Amino acid sequence: MKIGFLLCGTMPQPAIDAHGDYTELYAELLGGQGFTFDSWNVHAGDFPESPQDADGWLISGSKHGAYEDHDWIPPLEDFIRASVEAARPIVGICFGHQIIAQALGGKVEKYEGGWTLGRQTYDFAGLDLPLMAWHQDQVTEIPEGVQIIASTDRCKHAALLYGDRAFTMQPHPEFDAETVEILAEVNKANVPDELLKAIPNGLYEPIADEILADQISDFFRLSRNP
């Protein structure tokens, strides 16, 4: 099964030097699941010809906002809608979570409570899963008929399920503690100092990245009819 990565940005160079860019992070997250991978730099205007170019799609994180005026965002939203119509499963992570919601009728905004950073615990239908977070934007209104499958007290729409068409999440299961520490260093000028100082609290405690990797993989492998 071929999974296509739709890359909406790049990681900072120090993070790339440590662990690779998004392509490497997602390939490692989903490694051992029997998938092959390809990638398109949609933020640079590089798009697949059609949703049929892969068996499933994963939309990456990004430094950009889904609501920002960039030439590549409208065609990405068109591609999302076409993939849903064609029953090609889509997974969205962070920005990917947000742009899928926006493309299908939801709303994305900067959270009035500010940034959410570091290791956070998400309630997945009564199961507490710790995962890494790095975001200020959130999905504030969800499309009609979408199921909320995870939340926190700071992020109501932390993971969403669009039937068998899309599975999206605000946290980053591909991030580890070192990646978050690098992001904190790179973003010192953009994030309030008191938030950066709080990041190390519990940062190196276990996270549920393998559980999310299994959930993502199982979603891709579901049987579907157009």
N, C-alpha and C positions, 0 to 999 in steps of 0.2 A: 504494500500500500504506500503510495507516494503522498507525502505531506509537503505542501508548498508554504514557505514562510513569506509573508508580505511584510517587508521591513519598512517601518515608518520613521526610522531614525537610526542613529548609531549610539553606542555607549561611549562615554568619555575615554580618551586614549589610555589613561592609567588603568581603567577597568579592562580594556581590550588587552593591554599588555599582561594583565594578571590572569584572565580567564577567557579571553576572546570576545567577539562581538555577539550580537543577538543570535546570529546563525549558529555559532558554536554553543551558546548557552542553551538554546532550545533543542539542538541535536543531542546534547548531553542529557538534558531533562528527559527526553523521550527515547533515549538509547536503550537497546535491548528489547524493544517492543515490536520489532519486525518491520519497522518503517524504513523507507528511503526518503531523502529530503532534497528539495531544491529551494531556491530563494530568489525573490525579486525586490529590488530597491524602489518601492513605490514612491518613497519621498523624493526620489530623483526622477520620477516619471517613468520608471521601468515597470510595466504591468504585464501580467499574463495575457495571452490572446483571448482566453475564455476560462470560465470556471472548470471546464473539463481538462485543463492542463495539469490538474492534480486531483487526487482522490479526496483530499481534505485540505483545509487552509488554516493557518495560524497567523493572526495579525499581532504584530509586536507592540511593545511599548514605544514611547517617543517623548522627546522634550517638548513637543508641540501640543497645543490644545486642539481638541476635535472641532471646536467652534471657530478656530482661527481661519483667516483668509489665505489659504495656500492652493495653488493650482492643482495639486495632486489629491486634495481631499474630496471634491465632488466625484471624480472618476473612481476613487476608492469606495465611496458610498454606492455608486452604481454597481460596482463589482460585487459588493456585499449583497445587494438586493438580487442580482442575477444569480449568485451562488445559492441563496436561499431558495429561489425559484427552481433552480436546477437540482436541488437536494444534495448539494455538495456541502458537507459539514464544515462549519467555521468555529474555531476557538479564538477568543480574544483575550489578551492579557494587558491590563492597565489601560493604555491608550486604545488598544484593540477592543477591550471591553466597552470603552466609552464610544468609539466611533461606530461600532455595531449598533449600540442602542440609539445613537443619533440618526444613523442611516435608516433605521426601522421605525422611527417616530418618537423616540425618547428625547431627553434633554440632558446636556452636560454643562456644568458650571463649576467655577471655583467654589470650593466648600467654605462657607462662612466661618467655620471653626479652624481653618488653616490647614497646615500640612499634617499628614500622617506618615510617620517614618519609623523604620526599624521593625523589629519583631512584634507582630500583633496576633491576637487570638481571634479567630473567626468562628462563628456559630454556624456550622453546616448541619441544619436540621437536628440540633441537639448534640452534635459531635463537635467538640472544640478542637480546631486545627490551627496551630501556630504557623504563620507564614510571614515572609518579608514584605514590607510595604514601602513605597516611595511615591507619594502623590499629593497634589493639592486639589486637582480637579476630581469631580465625582459625577456619576449618573444621578441626577436629581429627580428625573421623571422617567419611568420605564414605559416601553411600548405596550400597547394593549395586549393582554393575554399572556404576558411573559411571567414566568415563575421566579420569585426570589428564593434562592437556595442557600444563601449565606449572608450574614450581616454582622456588624459590630455596633457599639453605641455611637461610633463616629462615622460609620459608613453603612447606611441602611441597605443599599443595593450593592453589596460586595461581590455577589456572584449571581448570575442570571442564567436561566435555561429557557431557550426558545423552542420548545418541543424537541424534535430530533434534528433541528436545523443549526442551532448555534448554542454554544456553552461558553460563557464569558466570566472573567473574574478580575476584580480590582487589584488584588495582591500579585506579587511576583514569585511564583514557585521556582523560577529559574535563578533567583538571587540567593547567595549565601551571605554569611556575616561579613566576610572580607569585602564582597562587592558593595554592601551597604556602607561600610567604613570608607571605601574609596569614594563613593558618591557623596558622603558627608564632607570629605576633604575638598572635593572638587566644587561643591556648592556652598562653601562657607559664606560667600558674599550674597547668596540668594535666600538662605534659610535662617530664621531667627536663631541666635546663639543658644538660647535656653532649650530649644528643641534639639539642636545638635548635641548638646551636653547630655540629653536624656537618652539618646540612641543606644549607648552601650549597655543600658539596663537589660540584662537577659539576652543580649544579642547572640551570644554563642550557645544558648540553650538549643535543644533539638527543634527542628522544624518538620512540617508534614509535606515536604516537597515530593517524596515518593508516592504518598497517597494521592496527591493532585496529579502526578504524572500518570498513575494508573487510571484515575477518573477521566483525564483527557484522552488517554489511549482507548479506553472502553467506549467513550463517546464517538471517537472517529470510527470505530469498528462496528457500530450499530448498523443493522440492515435498514435500508431506506427505499422508499418508492417516491419518484418525482410527483 
